[in-house]
């Protein structure tokens, strides 16, 4: 399950290479996940005094906090939210570096209760943050939306050529 899942950040050397020549006084990870990228970046940049980690997944955020809490960064902020609200989270501060690892993680796919899995039985959910009031689950969309509305989503956002048949 998710509790014993081991995190291996992808493209880690490439991420570290992007920040190698940068002075990172303030670093933002807008898609913190389990914190693997941030841990490596913060260890490679002892000059970092402020870290802001943002994630929609409350469970992943709690695990990242536990992972990063011991690092010698003067100020650490862990935000349950979305990177789209970055300006609000930064306030008047300015980030010297930021990372967005877009998409969903293997941890979410491997947890049947999240509803992302193709191989594990679980309720069709697929919400990045199920605690958001009014957030639609995939189950609601598939079972309650009209064929036309579902088709529009598949055609316009999924760029699906066979949207009519799928709807």
N, C-alpha and C positions, 0 to 999 in steps of 0.2 A: 504494500500500500504506500501511500504518500509519506507516512511517518518514517519508513526505512529507506526511502529513495535517496540515492547518492547523486549529487550534482556535479557534473563535469561541464564547465562553461565551454562553448564552442568558439572557435576562432580566437582563442585567448591571446596567442602570440601576436596576431594581427591587431587586436585591440590595444595591447600594450605598446606595440610599435607606433600606433597613431598618436599616443600621448607621450612618447619617449622624449621628445625635445621640448615639451611644454612644461611651464611652471604652473602647477595646479594648486593654487591657494584654496580655491573653492571648486569642488567637484560634485556634479549632479549625475545620478543614475536614475533616469526617468522610468525605467522598466527593471527595477531592482531584482525581481525574482528571488532566488536564494542567495544572491550576493557574491557569486563566484568571480564575476568580472570586477566588481568593486573591490573585493578583497585584494585581488592581484594589483589593481591600479593603485590603491591606497598604500600597499606595501612597497610598490615601486616609486612612490612619491611621498617621502616623509615630510615634505614641505606643506602638505595639505593640512589646513587647519579647520576647514569646514566641509562637511559631507552632507548631502541631501539625497536620500534614497526614497523613491516613490514607487509604489506598486498598488494595483487594484486588488490583488489576491492577498487577503488578510493573513492566511496561513503561511504563504511564502514570505510575507513581510516579517512575521514573527520569527521565522527561522533565520532570515537574513540578519535581523537585529541581533539574535543570539550569536551568529557567526562573526559579526563585525564589531560588537560592543567592546571587545578587548583591544581593538586597534588604537594606537596612540594618535587619534585625531581629536583636536580640542573640542569641536562642536559637531555632534552628529544629530541629524534629524531624520526620522523615519516616518514617512507620510503615507497613510492609507488613502490613495486617490489615484488620479490619472495625470499623466504628463502633460495633457492638454491644459492643465491649470498651473503650469510651471511658473508663469509670471507671478501668480498669487503666492505660490510657495516660496519663491525667491524674495519677494518684496523688493526692497531697494538694492539688494545685493546683486552682484554680477558673478556669473560662473566663468571660471577659466577653462573648464572642460565639461562636456556632457556626453552621456552615452544613452542611446535608445536601441535596445535589442528587441525589435518588433516581432510580433507573432505570439504563439503560445508555446509553452514548454512541454517537454516529454513528461514531466511530472504531472501536468494537467491531463495529458492523454492517458497516462497509466493509472489514473484515479477514476474508477468507474462512476463514482458519485458526481463527478464534474460534468459528465455527459458529453465529453469530447471523443471518447474512445470508439474505435471501429471494431475492436476485438474483445472488449469486456462489456458485459451486460450492465446497464445502468439507465436511469431515467434521462431522457434527452433534455439537457439543460443548456450547456455551452455558454454560460454567462461568465465573463472574467471576474465580475464582482457580484455574486448573488445577493449580497446584503443591500445593494442599491434599491431604494423603493421604486417600484414601477418598472424595474428592469425586466424585459421580456425574456422568457426562456425559449429555446428552440422548440420545445414541446408545444407551447402556446402558439407559436407562429405556424408550425406545420399542421396542427390540428384545428386551429380556429380561424386563421386567415382565409380569405377567399382564394380561389384558384388564380384569379386575375392579379390580386395583390402579391401572392407568392411568386407568380410568374414574373412580375415586374422586378422584384428583388433579385431573382436568379438571372434575369436578362441584364438589368442595369448595373448591379453591384457584383454579381458573380461572373459576368461576361460569359454566361453559359449559352452556347449555340442551340442546345436542345431544351431550352427553358420550358417550352409549352408541354412537352411530354413529361418532364419532371414535375411541373406544377400540378 
